[in-house]
Amino acid sequence: MDAMITAENLTKRYGNRAVVDDVSFTARPGRVTGFLGPNGAGKSTTMRMLTALTTPTAGRGTILGRTFRDLPNPGRHVGVLLDASAQHVGRTGRETLLLSAQLMGTGPHRVDEVLDVVGLTAREASARTRTYSLGMRQRLGLAHALLGEPEVLILDEPANGLDPAGIRWMRNLLRSFADGGGTVLLSSHLLLEVEAVADDLVIIGNGRILARGSTEELLATPGTQVRSTDDGALAGALTGAGHDVVRTGAGLSTSATTEEVGGLALAAAVVLTDLRPAASTGLEELFFDTTAQHGREEISA
Ligand SMILES: Nc1ncnc2c1ncn2[C@@H]1O[C@H](COP(=O)(O)OP(=O)(O)OP(=O)(O)O)[C@@H](O)[C@H]1O
């Protein structure tokens, strides 16, 4: 299927510092794409370039094959949630939505529909947004994004300020949006938060793409750690079956799956005392390394 969101060599420089550096990725329909990176990695800037709020220094972003600026009535195609605190605090939630509904030409009935979808009560909707908690602002921001019945959602840290139940609710909502054929790009600085909902991941650090691919692929932990009553015999059985084996301080580390190890141990009549998938994924390490590096930079700056 065609990509619905495309970043092509997007670059943003402030002075001579590239905060987004040659970033390319796609987000496809029917899938949730998680945009991951530590604070300051360039996620917001990338999303702002995709939605024409920031002009790229180089490269371009397209949505449904066009730049955001070239989309007719963009709110009917792309729902955007970038800064939930940016709403006019003197208006009520309902007024905010009604105004946008009018601009987009959706008709006022849609306002009640989206309020219902995001779980804001009539009473909450008639309070001024100044009085809203961050979680309520996120819900209103999401209601706003959904208002025009878009095919594409671009959401910057939508889980910020939500409690665990709210985060689960948000996940379900994004899942069903994608299952209905929609395209979702959502950013987060928390791997665990995104891992649970994203089909694909784009990982960014210091403005550059670090990794990109399906969540399954990127989080796959190849290999197994195993201990047995006879590691020598087990290592022999594993190498005999064509698997790589390394002796570690705590038994064996092998490229075989846990099931393969179990099967070979059974055939070789070796008793296993510990069997587990290889620890910590490369992705997690990559992600935390970048976070740590970034932290050091901040301290020395
Ligand atoms: N208008 C600007 N002028 C100068 N530097 C900027 C500007 N906007 C953003 N930056 C810098 O660009 C870098 C990337 O910021 P950005 O907000 O895109 O990161 P992020 O990944 O969204 O982080 P966060 O999770 O903290 O929002 C940061 O170091 C930020 O200070």
The ligand as an SDF file (V2000), in Angstrom:
LIG
                    3D

 31 33  0  0  0  0  0  0  0  0999 V2000
   12.9010   27.6040   17.1160 N   0  0  0  0  0  0  0  0  0  0  0  0
   13.9990   26.9760   17.5270 C   0  0  0  0  0  0  0  0  0  0  0  0
   15.1900   27.6020   17.5690 N   0  0  0  0  0  0  0  0  0  0  0  0
   16.3030   26.9710   17.9780 C   0  0  0  0  0  0  0  0  0  0  0  0
   16.3410   25.6840   18.3860 N   0  0  0  0  0  0  0  0  0  0  0  0
   15.1920   25.0090   18.3860 C   0  0  0  0  0  0  0  0  0  0  0  0
   13.9610   25.6090   17.9570 C   0  0  0  0  0  0  0  0  0  0  0  0
   12.9870   24.6690   18.0400 N   0  0  0  0  0  0  0  0  0  0  0  0
   13.5830   23.5650   18.5270 C   0  0  0  0  0  0  0  0  0  0  0  0
   14.8830   23.7430   18.7180 N   0  0  0  0  0  0  0  0  0  0  0  0
   15.8610   22.7490   19.2330 C   0  0  0  0  0  0  0  0  0  0  0  0
   15.7740   21.6120   18.4290 O   0  0  0  0  0  0  0  0  0  0  0  0
   16.0150   20.4390   19.1730 C   0  0  0  0  0  0  0  0  0  0  0  0
   14.9260   19.4350   18.8680 C   0  0  0  0  0  0  0  0  0  0  0  0
   13.7100   19.8710   19.4720 O   0  0  0  0  0  0  0  0  0  0  0  0
   12.3570   19.0850   19.3190 P   0  0  0  0  0  0  0  0  0  0  0  0
   11.3340   19.8090   20.1160 O   0  0  0  0  0  0  0  0  0  0  0  0
   12.0750   18.8210   17.9040 O   0  0  0  0  0  0  0  0  0  0  0  0
   12.7050   17.7070   20.0300 O   0  0  0  0  0  0  0  0  0  0  0  0
   11.7340   16.5730   20.5380 P   0  0  0  0  0  0  0  0  0  0  0  0
   12.3410   15.3040   20.0870 O   0  0  0  0  0  0  0  0  0  0  0  0
   10.3510   16.8530   20.1380 O   0  0  0  0  0  0  0  0  0  0  0  0
   11.8990   16.6880   22.0870 O   0  0  0  0  0  0  0  0  0  0  0  0
   10.8090   16.7340   23.2410 P   0  0  0  0  0  0  0  0  0  0  0  0
   10.4710   15.3030   23.5120 O   0  0  0  0  0  0  0  0  0  0  0  0
   11.5880   17.3640   24.3460 O   0  0  0  0  0  0  0  0  0  0  0  0
    9.6820   17.5690   22.7520 O   0  0  0  0  0  0  0  0  0  0  0  0
   16.0790   20.8610   20.6160 C   0  0  0  0  0  0  0  0  0  0  0  0
   17.4230   20.8780   21.0170 O   0  0  0  0  0  0  0  0  0  0  0  0
   15.5230   22.2740   20.6090 C   0  0  0  0  0  0  0  0  0  0  0  0
   16.1190   23.0450   21.5970 O   0  0  0  0  0  0  0  0  0  0  0  0
  1  2  1  0
  2  3  1  0
  2  7  2  0
  3  4  2  0
  4  5  1  0
  5  6  2  0
  6  7  1  0
  6 10  1  0
  7  8  1  0
  8  9  2  0
  9 10  1  0
 10 11  1  0
 11 12  1  0
 11 30  1  0
 12 13  1  0
 13 14  1  0
 13 28  1  0
 14 15  1  0
 15 16  1  0
 16 17  2  0
 16 18  1  0
 16 19  1  0
 19 20  1  0
 20 21  2  0
 20 22  1  0
 20 23  1  0
 23 24  1  0
 24 25  2  0
 24 26  1  0
 24 27  1  0
 28 29  1  0
 28 30  1  0
 30 31  1  0
M  END
$$$$
